[in-house]
Amino acid sequence: MKLSVIGCGNMATAIIGGLIKNRIFEPSEITASDKNPQARTRMAKTYGIHTVDDNTVCVRQAGAGDMVLLAVKPNIFKAVASDIRNDLEGKIVLSIMAGRTIADLEEGLGKDCKIVRAMPNTPALVGEGITGYCANDQVNKDELEKAGRLIAGFSQAEQVPESLMAVVTSVSGSAPAFVYMMIEAMADGAVAEGMPRAQAYHFAAQTVLGSAKMVLDTGRHPGDLKDMVCSPAGTTIEGVCALEEKGFRSAVIQAVRAAADKARSI
């Protein structure tokens, strides 16, 4: 099987790295295109794949049953679609463009095109991503399983209905930024209390990592785990009260919903 990748940005880099590391593809089976020569050079040197500056040439390296990964910004989709739409017969297109629905993709690439829409997140760069994906009616069961295996090569993968893709975009695609802001704020608080900056970032980041692992590994409700830390009249419940006073949970809820609304309007 071969893979043609349109775009050599950060997410494409993370995806290709994961696929090669997990032996889903050999470097010789991957061709990537990008207009930026520095991006092409970086990708070729890092992973030993073939790179070109022409999207049409890139797509033609894949055959029937092979995969074409669209890893470009949504605002240049129309230009890219015009380059490749006549060379997609029998190929499976995997799009990771935020906000571009299956209907949008079919309009640009053709209604007969086999399309899988996916939304990965940047933790894929360190092997800890999660990706939601869905497909149009042209993709059969075997092809959908093939796309799922490809996604699982660089990220955890969960099939979702397209109606939830905007939510996937917000709660996984956008939410790392929210978590980074929380880590930064936690560290700022520790610095204000006298802890050195580098040490504060380490404590804050490791605490977030460990807390997330507790949720995933134990399967317990986050509220239950929170209660375990909140001793009567203790330090933690004082901090929780301060967060509630400032509307912490409401702010996070509104951030996720705002990002989802934006994803629907792109």
Contacts in CASP RR format, 6 or more apart in sequence:
PFRMAT RR
TARGET T0000
AUTHOR 0000-0000-0000
METHOD contacts of the structure
MODEL  1
MKLSVIGCGNMATAIIGGLIKNRIFEPSEITASDKNPQARTRMAKTYGIH
TVDDNTVCVRQAGAGDMVLLAVKPNIFKAVASDIRNDLEGKIVLSIMAGR
TIADLEEGLGKDCKIVRAMPNTPALVGEGITGYCANDQVNKDELEKAGRL
IAGFSQAEQVPESLMAVVTSVSGSAPAFVYMMIEAMADGAVAEGMPRAQA
YHFAAQTVLGSAKMVLDTGRHPGDLKDMVCSPAGTTIEGVCALEEKGFRS
AVIQAVRAAADKARSI
1 25 0 8 1.000
1 29 0 8 1.000
1 65 0 8 1.000
1 66 0 8 1.000
1 67 0 8 1.000
1 146 0 8 1.000
2 25 0 8 1.000
2 29 0 8 1.000
2 30 0 8 1.000
2 31 0 8 1.000
2 61 0 8 1.000
2 62 0 8 1.000
2 63 0 8 1.000
2 66 0 8 1.000
2 67 0 8 1.000
3 19 0 8 1.000
3 25 0 8 1.000
3 29 0 8 1.000
3 30 0 8 1.000
3 31 0 8 1.000
3 62 0 8 1.000
3 66 0 8 1.000
3 67 0 8 1.000
3 68 0 8 1.000
3 69 0 8 1.000
3 150 0 8 1.000
4 30 0 8 1.000
4 31 0 8 1.000
4 32 0 8 1.000
4 33 0 8 1.000
4 58 0 8 1.000
4 59 0 8 1.000
4 60 0 8 1.000
4 61 0 8 1.000
4 62 0 8 1.000
4 66 0 8 1.000
4 67 0 8 1.000
4 68 0 8 1.000
4 69 0 8 1.000
5 12 0 8 1.000
5 15 0 8 1.000
5 16 0 8 1.000
5 30 0 8 1.000
5 31 0 8 1.000
5 32 0 8 1.000
5 33 0 8 1.000
5 58 0 8 1.000
5 68 0 8 1.000
5 69 0 8 1.000
5 71 0 8 1.000
6 32 0 8 1.000
6 33 0 8 1.000
6 55 0 8 1.000
6 58 0 8 1.000
6 59 0 8 1.000
6 68 0 8 1.000
6 69 0 8 1.000
6 70 0 8 1.000
6 71 0 8 1.000
6 72 0 8 1.000
6 80 0 8 1.000
6 84 0 8 1.000
7 32 0 8 1.000
7 33 0 8 1.000
7 34 0 8 1.000
7 39 0 8 1.000
7 71 0 8 1.000
7 72 0 8 1.000
8 32 0 8 1.000
8 33 0 8 1.000
8 34 0 8 1.000
8 36 0 8 1.000
8 39 0 8 1.000
8 40 0 8 1.000
8 42 0 8 1.000
8 43 0 8 1.000
8 51 0 8 1.000
8 71 0 8 1.000
9 34 0 8 1.000
9 39 0 8 1.000
9 71 0 8 1.000
10 122 0 8 1.000
10 125 0 8 1.000
11 71 0 8 1.000
11 96 0 8 1.000
11 120 0 8 1.000
11 122 0 8 1.000
11 124 0 8 1.000
12 32 0 8 1.000
12 43 0 8 1.000
12 69 0 8 1.000
12 71 0 8 1.000
13 42 0 8 1.000
13 43 0 8 1.000
13 46 0 8 1.000
13 125 0 8 1.000
14 120 0 8 1.000
14 122 0 8 1.000
14 124 0 8 1.000
14 125 0 8 1.000
14 127 0 8 1.000
14 154 0 8 1.000
15 69 0 8 1.000
15 71 0 8 1.000
15 96 0 8 1.000
15 120 0 8 1.000
15 124 0 8 1.000
15 154 0 8 1.000
16 30 0 8 1.000
16 32 0 8 1.000
16 43 0 8 1.000
16 47 0 8 1.000
16 49 0 8 1.000
17 46 0 8 1.000
17 47 0 8 1.000
17 154 0 8 1.000
18 24 0 8 1.000
18 124 0 8 1.000
18 127 0 8 1.000
18 153 0 8 1.000
18 154 0 8 1.000
19 25 0 8 1.000
19 30 0 8 1.000
19 150 0 8 1.000
19 153 0 8 1.000
19 154 0 8 1.000
20 26 0 8 1.000
20 27 0 8 1.000
20 30 0 8 1.000
20 47 0 8 1.000
22 153 0 8 1.000
22 154 0 8 1.000
24 149 0 8 1.000
24 150 0 8 1.000
24 153 0 8 1.000
27 47 0 8 1.000
27 48 0 8 1.000
27 49 0 8 1.000
28 49 0 8 1.000
28 50 0 8 1.000
30 47 0 8 1.000
30 49 0 8 1.000
30 50 0 8 1.000
31 49 0 8 1.000
31 50 0 8 1.000
31 51 0 8 1.000
31 52 0 8 1.000
31 58 0 8 1.000
31 61 0 8 1.000
31 62 0 8 1.000
32 40 0 8 1.000
32 43 0 8 1.000
32 49 0 8 1.000
32 50 0 8 1.000
32 51 0 8 1.000
32 52 0 8 1.000
32 58 0 8 1.000
33 40 0 8 1.000
33 51 0 8 1.000
33 52 0 8 1.000
33 53 0 8 1.000
33 54 0 8 1.000
33 55 0 8 1.000
33 57 0 8 1.000
33 58 0 8 1.000
34 40 0 8 1.000
34 43 0 8 1.000
34 51 0 8 1.000
34 53 0 8 1.000
35 53 0 8 1.000
37 53 0 8 1.000
40 51 0 8 1.000
40 52 0 8 1.000
40 53 0 8 1.000
41 51 0 8 1.000
43 49 0 8 1.000
43 51 0 8 1.000
44 50 0 8 1.000
44 51 0 8 1.000
50 61 0 8 1.000
52 58 0 8 1.000
54 83 0 8 1.000
55 80 0 8 1.000
55 83 0 8 1.000
55 84 0 8 1.000
56 83 0 8 1.000
56 84 0 8 1.000
56 87 0 8 1.000
59 68 0 8 1.000
59 83 0 8 1.000
59 84 0 8 1.000
59 87 0 8 1.000
59 88 0 8 1.000
59 91 0 8 1.000
60 87 0 8 1.000
62 68 0 8 1.000
62 91 0 8 1.000
63 90 0 8 1.000
63 91 0 8 1.000
64 89 0 8 1.000
64 90 0 8 1.000
64 91 0 8 1.000
65 90 0 8 1.000
65 91 0 8 1.000
65 92 0 8 1.000
65 143 0 8 1.000
65 146 0 8 1.000
66 91 0 8 1.000
66 92 0 8 1.000
67 91 0 8 1.000
67 92 0 8 1.000
67 93 0 8 1.000
67 94 0 8 1.000
67 146 0 8 1.000
67 147 0 8 1.000
67 150 0 8 1.000
68 84 0 8 1.000
68 88 0 8 1.000
68 91 0 8 1.000
68 92 0 8 1.000
68 93 0 8 1.000
68 94 0 8 1.000
69 94 0 8 1.000
69 96 0 8 1.000
70 77 0 8 1.000
70 80 0 8 1.000
70 93 0 8 1.000
70 94 0 8 1.000
70 95 0 8 1.000
70 96 0 8 1.000
70 97 0 8 1.000
71 96 0 8 1.000
72 80 0 8 1.000
72 97 0 8 1.000
73 97 0 8 1.000
74 97 0 8 1.000
74 98 0 8 1.000
74 99 0 8 1.000
74 100 0 8 1.000
74 266 0 8 1.000
77 97 0 8 1.000
77 100 0 8 1.000
77 104 0 8 1.000
77 108 0 8 1.000
78 108 0 8 1.000
81 108 0 8 1.000
81 109 0 8 1.000
84 109 0 8 1.000
85 108 0 8 1.000
85 109 0 8 1.000
85 110 0 8 1.000
85 113 0 8 1.000
88 109 0 8 1.000
88 113 0 8 1.000
88 114 0 8 1.000
89 112 0 8 1.000
90 114 0 8 1.000
91 114 0 8 1.000
92 114 0 8 1.000
92 115 0 8 1.000
92 116 0 8 1.000
92 139 0 8 1.000
92 143 0 8 1.000
92 146 0 8 1.000
92 147 0 8 1.000
93 105 0 8 1.000
93 109 0 8 1.000
93 113 0 8 1.000
93 114 0 8 1.000
93 115 0 8 1.000
93 116 0 8 1.000
94 116 0 8 1.000
94 118 0 8 1.000
94 147 0 8 1.000
94 150 0 8 1.000
94 151 0 8 1.000
95 105 0 8 1.000
95 115 0 8 1.000
95 116 0 8 1.000
95 117 0 8 1.000
95 118 0 8 1.000
96 118 0 8 1.000
96 119 0 8 1.000
96 120 0 8 1.000
98 119 0 8 1.000
98 169 0 8 1.000
98 173 0 8 1.000
98 263 0 8 1.000
98 266 0 8 1.000
99 165 0 8 1.000
99 166 0 8 1.000
99 169 0 8 1.000
99 263 0 8 1.000
99 264 0 8 1.000
99 266 0 8 1.000
100 117 0 8 1.000
100 266 0 8 1.000
101 117 0 8 1.000
101 162 0 8 1.000
101 165 0 8 1.000
102 115 0 8 1.000
102 117 0 8 1.000
102 134 0 8 1.000
102 135 0 8 1.000
102 136 0 8 1.000
102 162 0 8 1.000
105 113 0 8 1.000
105 115 0 8 1.000
105 117 0 8 1.000
105 136 0 8 1.000
106 113 0 8 1.000
106 115 0 8 1.000
106 136 0 8 1.000
109 115 0 8 1.000
111 138 0 8 1.000
112 138 0 8 1.000
113 136 0 8 1.000
113 138 0 8 1.000
114 135 0 8 1.000
114 136 0 8 1.000
114 138 0 8 1.000
114 139 0 8 1.000
114 143 0 8 1.000
115 135 0 8 1.000
115 136 0 8 1.000
115 138 0 8 1.000
115 139 0 8 1.000
116 133 0 8 1.000
116 134 0 8 1.000
116 135 0 8 1.000
116 139 0 8 1.000
116 144 0 8 1.000
116 147 0 8 1.000
116 148 0 8 1.000
117 133 0 8 1.000
117 134 0 8 1.000
117 135 0 8 1.000
117 162 0 8 1.000
117 165 0 8 1.000
118 131 0 8 1.000
118 132 0 8 1.000
118 133 0 8 1.000
118 147 0 8 1.000
118 151 0 8 1.000
119 131 0 8 1.000
119 132 0 8 1.000
119 133 0 8 1.000
119 165 0 8 1.000
119 168 0 8 1.000
119 169 0 8 1.000
119 172 0 8 1.000
119 173 0 8 1.000
120 129 0 8 1.000
120 130 0 8 1.000
120 131 0 8 1.000
120 132 0 8 1.000
120 151 0 8 1.000
120 154 0 8 1.000
120 155 0 8 1.000
120 173 0 8 1.000
121 129 0 8 1.000
121 130 0 8 1.000
121 131 0 8 1.000
121 155 0 8 1.000
121 172 0 8 1.000
121 173 0 8 1.000
121 175 0 8 1.000
121 176 0 8 1.000
122 129 0 8 1.000
122 173 0 8 1.000
122 176 0 8 1.000
123 129 0 8 1.000
123 130 0 8 1.000
123 176 0 8 1.000
124 131 0 8 1.000
124 154 0 8 1.000
124 155 0 8 1.000
127 154 0 8 1.000
127 155 0 8 1.000
129 154 0 8 1.000
129 155 0 8 1.000
129 156 0 8 1.000
129 172 0 8 1.000
130 155 0 8 1.000
130 156 0 8 1.000
130 157 0 8 1.000
130 158 0 8 1.000
130 172 0 8 1.000
131 151 0 8 1.000
131 155 0 8 1.000
131 156 0 8 1.000
131 157 0 8 1.000
131 158 0 8 1.000
131 172 0 8 1.000
132 151 0 8 1.000
132 157 0 8 1.000
132 158 0 8 1.000
132 159 0 8 1.000
132 160 0 8 1.000
132 165 0 8 1.000
132 168 0 8 1.000
132 172 0 8 1.000
133 147 0 8 1.000
133 148 0 8 1.000
133 151 0 8 1.000
133 157 0 8 1.000
133 158 0 8 1.000
133 159 0 8 1.000
133 160 0 8 1.000
134 159 0 8 1.000
134 160 0 8 1.000
134 161 0 8 1.000
134 162 0 8 1.000
134 165 0 8 1.000
135 143 0 8 1.000
135 144 0 8 1.000
135 147 0 8 1.000
139 147 0 8 1.000
144 159 0 8 1.000
148 157 0 8 1.000
148 159 0 8 1.000
151 157 0 8 1.000
160 168 0 8 1.000
165 263 0 8 1.000
166 260 0 8 1.000
166 261 0 8 1.000
166 263 0 8 1.000
166 264 0 8 1.000
167 256 0 8 1.000
167 260 0 8 1.000
169 259 0 8 1.000
169 260 0 8 1.000
169 263 0 8 1.000
170 256 0 8 1.000
170 257 0 8 1.000
170 258 0 8 1.000
170 259 0 8 1.000
170 260 0 8 1.000
170 263 0 8 1.000
171 256 0 8 1.000
171 260 0 8 1.000
174 256 0 8 1.000
174 259 0 8 1.000
174 263 0 8 1.000
175 256 0 8 1.000
175 259 0 8 1.000
178 252 0 8 1.000
178 255 0 8 1.000
178 256 0 8 1.000
179 208 0 8 1.000
182 208 0 8 1.000
183 201 0 8 1.000
183 204 0 8 1.000
183 205 0 8 1.000
183 208 0 8 1.000
184 204 0 8 1.000
186 200 0 8 1.000
186 204 0 8 1.000
186 207 0 8 1.000
186 208 0 8 1.000
187 197 0 8 1.000
187 200 0 8 1.000
187 201 0 8 1.000
187 203 0 8 1.000
187 204 0 8 1.000
188 200 0 8 1.000
189 200 0 8 1.000
190 199 0 8 1.000
190 200 0 8 1.000
190 203 0 8 1.000
190 204 0 8 1.000
191 197 0 8 1.000
191 200 0 8 1.000
195 203 0 8 1.000
211 225 0 8 1.000
214 220 0 8 1.000
214 225 0 8 1.000
215 222 0 8 1.000
215 225 0 8 1.000
218 225 0 8 1.000
226 240 0 8 1.000
229 236 0 8 1.000
230 236 0 8 1.000
230 237 0 8 1.000
230 240 0 8 1.000
231 237 0 8 1.000
243 249 0 8 1.000
END
